[in-house]
């Protein structure tokens, strides 16, 4: 049930300013109080709240949106769409295999009025802002505007029961915040989810309110690894300077000890040139939050400037593997420019418990320019109108990962070679030295517009730099859907894997009521499964049959064959041998059984989640070498586990992971 505590934000005395080489910032220590604890299974109809629906939300407000569309017009004139001889800078490096698609499904619900059908879960506003977190136990959370959905992958079942909608659906953000009382969270938007592998916990955050008088950040920490148990909720003031400002566009990441949350402050009711008023960093300790402490002492980093101008859109850099340090890095750029090569590199070098924690800022130059992307084209797009199509916003960085001594990052960009909306994939090398190098590649297609990338690690250790980059795709000949690309240790890119093509184009704004464009992002959910190296899950957007945005979840696995033994030979004490080949495989999977006498065996094949997909008992083999061919052409590309048992003793004699590719 709900435990009620009045929300307050208390300023503490320590404030100081740092500056050097044209950079500046301030740090303030604050205290926030817990607003309550809620258990989702105790949510009932009396806490079911009516939400105000936002039909459109652009990061930064309407003035920002007008400015972006004007710059897209200019960019389209300078870089018109065309076929290019070099579709992307990495064309000569495009030789890696595609990611391997495993379990994937649309997020749906069953209406109580008709239990025999399923319908896609859609948002209460646009864009959906897909975000995702998956635990080591196989519990997956995904959130969109303004709903959160939980799925137990091992049992292949939805976990939440939404009042009035029947079992296995979702909760709305206002259900989580129902401890406020009726409608005291208004216009909730911009969700973000994280899974903390060190503490086996989940974190959910979203923003409530778009006015200086009601703006606030809601942060929920799960008390256990089960999202049906208690969540502890905290509120951060969205207008900490107590001016005419509201908070917008959060981004979050974890260090070993702390949660970092960045937001943009927007001046209410002024032009875009004046509306942005700085990016903030909130830093708070994890242990006390998971325990549900009544108060948390947190750091606020403000006045973050370069040459006396605020740095915009600070993207925190997540750890590629389990967070093992208290350091946190942030990246930014000149995201409104038609073309630019500037990058900002920031570092906070300690936890909230360290009184000497400081923030440093550096300025770098990329070897490849990024720039304002055009909108994505879909089937109803007016190609003569640069403001039509699927909105791609600007070229801010959208995802980043920290390895031992380098950072990989991604964002939206234009490809000047073909005028297409494309993906920028960057690398910062030697991050712990003064001799950093900043490089970038543009991932592009002559037939697709790409947008809203995010990135996840697929290696076994941090000496490997392989990643999967997930993103949205669209074109005038196919419907908006979800894609991914693989980047190998050899710095090679795969072709684009189209995970889910849409069923229709998107038309949520009633025949383009809002000026010719539809919303698409603003971001994409992706996370590695920490206890299964090489595996990531994604949450992306596709156009459903009703011309609305819907959610598709997908498991992707690295195509790196070093994760698996190409020919697996197992011997038992009787010197019988059991070989599996080829591995990876395409259609037929072969078992070579070399036995000393006539024997009987049982064969079982499971998905990586443990679902039995093939079983054959009492297979008789003769003395000597025997080959058994398993036809798997109806199996989807994925990772499987094959098990062989002796029929008479029911003893497991072979247990190997195998992987299926698509030709």
N, C-alpha and C positions, 0 to 999 in steps of 0.2 A: 504494500500500500504506500501512499505518499506520506513522507515526513516533511512538514512545512517549516521553512526557515525564511525569514524576510531577507531579501537580497540587498546588499550594500556594497559599495566600492569605497575603500578607504585609502587616501593618499598617505604615504609614509615619508619621512623627512629627507631621505637621501636623494638628491638630484645633482648630477654633474655633467659637464660638457667636455667632449674631447674634440680636437681638431688638428689636422696636419695635412699638408700638401693639397689644400683645397677641399678636403673632406671634413664633415662634421656630423655629430650626433649627440643625443642626450640619453641618459639612462635614469629611469625613475623606478623605485621599488614601491609596489602597491600591495594591498591585501584585498582579496575578494572572499566573500562568504558563500558557502554552499546554499543553494536555494531549495534543495530537497533531494530525496531519494525516491525513485519510482521503479516498480516492478511491472514489466509489460504484461505479464499474465494477469495482473490485477486491474488492468484498464478495462472499464466497462462502459455501458452506454451513458452513464451519468458523467463520464469524463470525455465523451465524444464531442468534439468542438467543431463548429462551423468555421471554415477557413475562407478568408478573402482570397480570391484567385487573381494572380497577376498574369495578364495575357502577354506581357512583354517585359523583359528586363535585360537591358544591355549594361555591361560593366562600366560604371561611371555615369549612367543616367542618359537622358535624351540628348543633351548637348554633346556629349561624347559621341553618341551614335551618329548625329548629323555630321560631325567633323570626320568620322571614319568613312562615311559614305562619300563625302566630297573627295577625300584622298584616294579612295578606290577609283573614282572617275579619272583622276589624274594618272594613277598608276596604269589603268587600262589603256589610256592613250599612249603612254610611254612604252608599255610592254604588252602589245596586243596578243591575243591567243593565236597560236600557229603551231604547226608541226616543227620539230627541231631535229637536227641531225644528232644532237647530244641531248637526250631528254633529261638527263641528270648528270651531275659532275662525276658520279660514281659508275657510269655505264660500263667502263672497262673493268670495274671491280665486281660487277653483278654476276657472281658465279656460285654463291652459296645456295644450299637447298632451302626451300621454304620451311617456315615453322610447321609442325605437325599438329593438325587439328584433332582434338579428342572430344570429350563430352561437351556438348553445347546445346543450348535451348533458349527459347524466348521466355521471358518472365510473364506468367499469366495468372489469372484468378478464375475461380468458378463461381458465378453468381448464384445465390441461394434460390433464386426464382427458377433456375434451370441447371441442375447439377450435372447434366450430361454434356455441357459445353465448357470450353475455356475461352477466355478473351484476353487480349494483351493488356497488361498493366500500363497505363499511360500517366503522364504528369498532370498536375493541377495548373500548370503554366508552362511557359517555354522560356529558354531551352531546358532540357532535362537535367543537364549538369551531372552526368553519370559519375559515380564514385564507387569504390569497391574495397572490401577487405576480406581476407580468407585466413582462417586459423590453421594451425598444424593438425587439428582434429577434423578438418574438412567442413567447418561451418563457414558459409559464405554470406556476407552482408553486402547488399548493394542499396544505394540511396539515389533518388532523383528528386526534383522539385515536385511535390513536397512529401515524399513517402520513403519509408525504409522497409526493405524486404529481407528476410532471412531464409536460408536454404541449407539443410543438412545433406551434403553431397553423398555421404556414406549410405544414408537411407533413402536418398533421392526424394526428400519431402520438404515442403515449405514448413516453416516453424511458427509463424505468427498467426494469431487469430484476430481479425479486425472486427470490432463490434458491428453487427448488422450485415456483414459480408460473408460470414461463414469462415470455416477453417482454412489455414494455409494461404494467407494473403499478406497484409502489410499493416503497418501503423503509419499515421500521419505525424509530422513533426509536432503538431500541437498536442497529440496524445502524449508524446514524451514530455512536453512542457505543460501538461495539464495541472501541475502543482501550482501554476500561476493563478489559476482560476480562469473563468471564461474570457477568451479572446484577449488575454494580456500579452500573448505573442501575436504580432500582426505581420502579414506578408512574409512568412518564413521562406527563406531561399538560400541558395548556394551551400548545399551540403558537402561535407568532406568526411571520409571514413579512413581509419587506420587500424591495422592489427599490430600489436606490440609483441614480437616473438620472445623478448626477454622476460616479459611478465605474463604472457598468454592472456592478454586482455584486448578489448576493443575500445575505440574512441570515436565518437560522433560529434561533429560540430556543424552548426548552421547559423545564419544571421536572421535576426528578427527586426523588422521595421526599416523604413527608408526615409525617415525624417529625424532631424536632430533630437526631437523630444522622445522618440521611442526606439532608436537604434541600439541594438545590443547583440552580443555574441553569446550563443548558448553552447556549452561544452559538456558532453555526457561521457563519463568513464564507466565502463562495465566493472562490476565488483568481482566477477568470475569470468571464466572462458565461455560461459553459456549466456547468449544474449537474451534469454528469457528470464534471467535472474536480475537482481537489482542493478540499476544505473544511478550513479551519483551525478547530479547536475549542478553546474556553476554558471554564473552569468558575469560577463565582462562588459563594462560600459562601452558602447559603440561611439560615444562622443566624449572621449576622455579629456579633451581640452576645454570642454563646456562651451564650445562655440557654435557656429551655424554649420555643423558637419555631421555626416553619417558614414558608417563603415560599409565597405563593399569588397567583394571578391577575395574571400579567404584562401589561404594555402597553408598546409600543415605538414610537418615532418617531425621525426623522433630522433633524439640523441640517446645515449645510454641512460641518462637521468631525467631528461626534460622533454616536454612537448613545446614546439615552436609553432606559432600561428602568426601569419602576416596578413595584413589587410591594407586597403587603400582608404584614405579619408577623402570624402567628396563634399565640397561646399554646396549647400542646398540652393538651388534656384539661380545659378549664375552660368556664364558661358563655359565651354569646355576648357578654354585657355586658362581660366581662373579657377575652374571647379575642382581640379585635382589639388589636394593640399597635403600631400605627403603619404608615404607608406610607413606603417608601424610594424614592429615585431613584438609580440607578446611571448614571454618565456616562462614556463611554469613547471614545477617538479611533479614527477609521476607518482612516487610512492604514496604521498599524502592524498592525492586525488583518487587513486584506486581504493584507498582505505576509507574514503568518504569523510575526510577531515572537515571540520566546520569552517576552517579558514585556510586559505592558501596564500603564501607570499610569492608574488610573481614580479618579473622584471618587464618594464615597458621601455622599448627602444624607440626614440622619436627624433625628429629633426635630422633625418638621414639625408645628407645633401652632398652634391658634387658641384664645385664652383658656384656655391650658394643657390643651387637649384635642387629641388627634391628629386630623389631617385624613385622611379615608379615601378610598381609590380615586382616586389621582391619575392622570387621563387625559392623556397627552401630546398636544399639538396638532400634527398633521402639517402640512407646508407644502402649500398647495393646488397650487402649481406646484413646479418644481425648487427644492430648498432653496438659498437664497442668503444665509444669515446664520448666525451662530453662536448666536443667541438661541433659546431654547426656552420655550414656554408650557405650562402645565398647568391643568386645570380639575377641580374637585371640587364636591360638594354634600352635602346631608343626605339620603342615599339611602334610609334606613330609614323616614323619616317618612311618615305617612298623607298629609299635604300640607305643602309648604314652598316658600319662594321664595328661599332662600339659595343663593348661588353663590360659590365661592372661585376666585380668579384668581392664578396664580403665574407667575413668570418667572425663568429662569436666563439671565444676560446675557453669557455668554462660554464659550469652549471649555475643554477640559481643559488646554491649554497656557497658558492665561491665569491667572496666580496671583491676579488680582483678581476672578475670577468670583464672583458673589454670587447669592443667591436672595431675591426679594422676594415678598410675599404681600399680596393685597388681598381685601376682602370686599364683595360686591355683593348687590343685591336685584333679582330678576327681576319683570317686570310680569305674568307668568302663572305660577301655581304648578304644580309637578310633584308626583307622589305615587306611593305604592306601587301597582304595577299588579296586577290580578287575574291568575290563571292563564288561559291560553288554552283555550277550549272546543274539543274535538273530538267526534267522533260517539259515543264511549263515555263521555264525561265525565258525572259525576253533578253536575248543575247546582245541587243542594242542598248540595253539599260544596265550600266555597271552597278546600280544599286539593287537590281533584281537578283534572285537566286537564294542560296543558303548562306546566311551571314557567317563570315569567318573572323569577324572582329579585326584584331591587329596582329602584330608579329611578336608579342611577348613570349618569353620562355614559359613552357607549360609543364615540363617534367625534367628531373635531373637526378643523377645517381653518383654517389661517392664511392670510388674504388680506393686502393691503397694510396696511389699518388696521382690519380687523375679523376676527372669528372666528365661524364657524358650527359648531354642535355638535348632537349628537343623543343621545337616551337613551330608556329605557323610562319610561312613566308611565301613570297611569289618566286617563281622560277623565271628570271628574265629571258631565258632562252625560248620559252614557249608560252609565257604569259599565264601559266596555270597556278592555281592554289596548290602549294606543295609543302613538304616537311623539311625543316632545317634540323640537321643532326650535327651537334658540335662536340668538341673534345677539348678539355683543358689539361695539358700535361705538366708534370713537375709542379704540382700545386703547393708543395711545401718549400719551394725555393723562390728566389727572386727572378729566376729565368723561366717563368711560365710561358707556354706557347698556347695560342688560341687558334684552333682550326675548325672548319665546318664543311659539310657536304649538303647538297640539296637533293632530296629524294623526290622524284617527280614522275609524271606519266603524261604522255600525249593524249590519252583517251579519258583520264579520270582527273577530277579535282580532289585533293586530299586536305584534310583538316583535323585540328585538335589532337595532336599526337601525345602519347605518354610512353614511358619506358620502364622495362623491368629486366633484371639480371637473370641470366640462365646458365651461368658457369658453376663449376664446383668449388672454385676458390677465387680470391680476388686478383690473382695473377692472370686470370682469364677475363677478357673484356667483352665476351659475347652477351648480346641483349636481344630482346624482342621489343619492337616498337609497334604499338597499336594505334589506330587512328580511324577516322571516318572516310568514306569515299562516296562520290556521286558523279554522274555524267548525264548528258542529254539522251543517252541511249539505254541507260540502266537506272534503277531506283537507288536512293541513298541507302548505304549499308555500312558494314564493319569490316575492316581489313587489318593486316599485320604484315610486318617484314622482319626478317632475321638478319642480324649483323654478327659476323663470326670473329673468332680470335685472329683470323688472318686479314681482318679489315675488309671483308667481302660482304656485299649485300645480296640477299635473295631477291627473287621476283616478289611482287605483291601477292599475298594470299588473301583472297576475298572470302572472309569467314561467313558472312551473312549478307546476301543481297536483299534489298527491300522488296516489298510487295506492291508499292505504289510510291508516287512522289509525295512530298510533304506540302500540305496546304492547310495549316492550322489558323491562319489569319484571315479567313473568310474572303477569298478572292483578293488577297493582297491589300487588305484594308490599311496596313501599316507601311505603305510606301513601296511595295514591290518585292520585299524580301521575306524569307522565312528564317526562323531561328534553327540552329544546328547544334552547337556545342553547349556550354563554353569549355567543357573539359571531358576527359575520357578516363575511365577507371581501369587500372591494371595493377597487379601485385604478384610477385613470385610466391610460391608456396614454399615456405622456408625449410620444411623437412623433406621436400622432394626436389632436390636440385635439378634444374633444367625445365621445371614446370611453372607456368604462370597462368593466371586467370584474367579475363578481360570483361569489361562491361561497356558496351557501345550502343549506338543509336541506329535504328533502321526505320524506314518509312513503312508503316503497316497498311493494310488493305483499305483502311478508312482515312488515309492520308494524314495520319498523325505519327508523331515520334513514339517509338516503343523501345524496349530494352532487350538486348541479346547478350547472354553470358556464354563464355567459351573458355575451354581449357586448351592451352597451346604448349607444346613441348619442343625443346631444342632439337634440330636435326643433326646435331653433332654426334657422330657415331662412336666417338671415344667414350661416351657414357655407357655404351653397351659392348660386350664382347662379340665380334663378328662371327665367330664360330665357337660355340660353347660346348665343351666336352666334359662330362661328369662321369667319374668312375666310382663303383661301389666296391665293397670288400671282396666280392666274388670276381672282380676284374671285369664285370660287365660295364660297357660304356654307353653313354647317352648324349647325342649331339643334336643341337638345334641350329639350323641354317636355312637361308641366309638371315642375317640379323644386322641391320634392318631388312624388311622384306616388303614386297609389293602385292603379290596375290597369293601364292602358295607358300606355306611354312612347312619345312621338312623336319622330321624327327628321324635320326639314324640310331637304331637300337642294336647294339652288338652284344649278344647274350650267349652264355655257355650252354643253355638248354632251352627247350620249348617253355615259353613263359606267357603269362597273361598280365595285361596292364590296363589301368584306367587313365584317361587323359581328360584334363579340365583346363579351360581357358577363361581367365577373368579379366575384366577391365581393371585399370589401375585403382578404381574406387572399390573393387572387390565384388562387382556384379558378375555372376556366372553367365557367359555368353556361348559356351560350347562344352559338351560333355559326351564322352563315349567310353563305355565300360567293357571290360572283358575282351580286349583286343589281343588275339593270339598271334605270337611271333615265333618263328622257327629259330633253331640254333644258328648262330652266326649273325651276319649283318642284315638288318631289315630297315627299309625306308618306309616311313608313313608320311604321306602328303596330306596336309590339312588345307582345304580350300577356304580362303578367307576373303574372297572378292566382295562379299556382302558386308564385311566388317568395315566400319569407318576408319580412316587413318587415325591412329592413336597409339598409346602405349598399353601393352597387355602383359599379363603374367601367365605363363604356361606351367602346369603342374602335371607330373606323371607319378602314379602310385602303382605299386605291385598289387595285383588283384587279390592274391591269396593272403597277404599280410596286411593289406591296406596301409602300407608304409610309403611315405613320401620319398621318392628317389630323385626327382628333378623339380626344381623350383626356380625358373629363370624369367627375367623381364625381357620382353621383345618389343620391337617397335615397327609399326606399319607406315610406309610412305605411300603417297599417291604419285603415279607416273605423270 
